[in-house]
Structure formats: C-alpha cells, structure tokens
Amino acid sequence: MVFGIGKVYSEYYGRVLRGIKMFYLNFTHEFLLELSIFMKEKTLGPGEEIFKQGEDNDTFFIINRGQVEFEVELLNKQVLGLGTLKVSKQIIFMGGG
C-alpha cells in the first residue's frame, strides 16, 4: 500500500486538530482533514520569532510546549514586554495582520 504525503499529513495533523476542542466542536471531520494537508510543523529555539507585529499573517499557531514571550513595539519604537507564557498543554493563537 502506497500513501502520498498528503495522506500522511491528513492522518497526523488531522488527529492533532481533532484533539483540540475549538476545532472538533466547530468544524466537520472532513474539513479538518482538508485543513490538515496545509499544516506545517516548525521548531523554534530561544529568541526566534513566531511572527512580527504588523505582518500580514493569516496563520494560526498551535504551541505544544515551551515558553512564548509577547512583546509590542510602541509608536516611539520602544519595545514593551507583555509577559511570558509557559506552555505545558497545547494552546492556539492567531497570527497578526
């Protein structure tokens, strides 16, 4: 039996999406399988940015574990730290834009 990469993605990431309450309560199983084909996994190290303020970004992020620091750049270009979120369970947030 031979499977394409799309089938592998839909099985793996489809399972991830079905395990998140926000998704399984609001979307059909079929939609989640279709969405899962477009998902990509990315590992970031300390200090790497998920996305920058003001970027046109229509992406959502699922954070599995680690720490996320939130900062905002003010009009005078000063950077204000909003805090750090320690992630031990999956969380989801939308990209800026």
NUZABA-722067 format. One record per residue (C-alpha): x, y, z. Coordinates in pm, whole numbers, plus 50000, padded with zeros to 5 digits. Each point is the difference from the previous one (the first is absolute). Layout:
N
XYZ
...
This chain:
97
500005000050000
501435033949898
498925033250152
500835034949880
501295026650237
496545016350003
498504968350149
502724998850266
499405036750088
496244995650014
500324970350235
502605015450231
498865036350009
496354990249971
500424981350327
501665030650155
497115022649892
497334975550115
501674999650342
499455037550048
496615009650136
499715032449802
500364980649676
497974968650063
497055020050135
499895024749710
501124981449687
499094967849823
502324970249993
500325004049622
500975036850027
502674992250260
501484973249774
500155025049711
501535026850224
502594975850135
501584996149655
501175036350019
501524998150347
503745002350057
502014992350310
502665024550109
502364998250295
501305032950138
502835006250241
500415026950266
499755035049856
498534989549664
496865018649892
496734982849920
498785031049819
500665037450008
497615027450097
498335014849692
500684970449771
497174990549769
499464965350138
496954977849968
501594970850182
499024983250324
502574984550228
499734969750225
502625001250273
500664966150156
502465009250273
502615025450097
499865037250072
498635028249789
501045035950071
497625027349887
501345034249905
498515030249827
501815028549829
498615033950098
499685029949766
503275014050133
501724966949901
500414989850365
499354963050058
497714991350289
500064964750141
496484987350071
501064968650180
500934963849953
497614971149960
501234965650104
498334973449788
499544964850135
496784991949809
499175009649645
498885035749947
498875017249683
500285036049891
499535018449676
502705018749811
499955037649973
498775019649706
